[in-house]
Amino acid sequence: MNRRHFSLACLGLAAAASAGVAPALAAAPTGASGPAKREPGKPHIAFLLFDGITAQDMIGPATVLGASGRFTMDYVWRDTNPVRAESRSPAELRIVPTATFAETTSADILCVPGTSNVFAQLRQPDILDWVARVGATATWVTSVCTGSFILGAAGLLRGYKATSHWTLVDELAAFGAIPTRERVVADRNRLTGAGVTSGIDFGLTLLAKLCGDDVAKTIQLTLEYDPEPPFACGSPKSAPAELTAKAKAGYLAYLEQVAPDARQLLEAASKRLGVKTS
């Protein structure tokens, strides 16, 4: 490939990266575009949507995987009304589903993003039922951040190593999972990413497994994914202990306000799944 062809290829990949999530994002309700047309040879990815979703959990892997042009994708919710991404700003980012639970009965790859209050999703049986049903036949069952709690509550992580946001990862044991403190964890056909920004690493890892290292490396370069964070405190491994304790205490205090029944929900899930906890 000469320089001109390489440049054109990179421009094409960059355009694909932008286009990969564009159909799902909207500033105002516009209506869904309909389920993606499935194409032979292109695995179909179903991203779960819900109110309060952490947008980056979905946008990170969707951008990486969409940039490759090797998948079809749907953003799935119980109906076609836009969902609100979590934000502390008065302005809302809304994401428009492309398909409903009823329209999406299977997928090659199931990807479940997370949220700061995942216990709100654990209270919604139709979410867990859909995730369990699609995950039962999916080739890959995956999540980012606290999305692993939804997988776990749907009975899809029992006996599997899995990760989640560092503040809650140990609670995965309630679902019979094996909590693993790594940025991306692969166990057979389960692939889980840790907190929020790990979605990019997660996406590249999944892309490499499905399409090869060269494809994943090209996408990483095209997206210029070469992080140099301004502070060495992006995980408890590198952050000062005092800062880690303060951040965790603040998050748990928030959970106490929005999900005072969190412990009961975990215990109920353990009982329903037949998981014995100490």
Secondary structure, 3 states (H helix, E strand, C coil): CCHHHHHHHHHHHHHHHHHCCHHHEECCCCCCCCCCCCCCCCCEEEEECCCCECHHHHHHHHHHHHHCCCCEEEEEECCCCCEEECCCCCCCCEECCCEECCCCCCCCEEEECCCCCCHHHHCCHHHHHHHHHHHHHCCEEEEECCHHHHHHHCCCCCCCEECCCCCCHHHHHHHCCEECCCCEEEECCEEEECCCCHHHHHHHHHHHHHHCHHHHHHHHHHCCCCCCCCCCCCCCCCCCHHHHHHHHHHHHHHHHHHCCCHHHHHHHHHHHHCCCCC
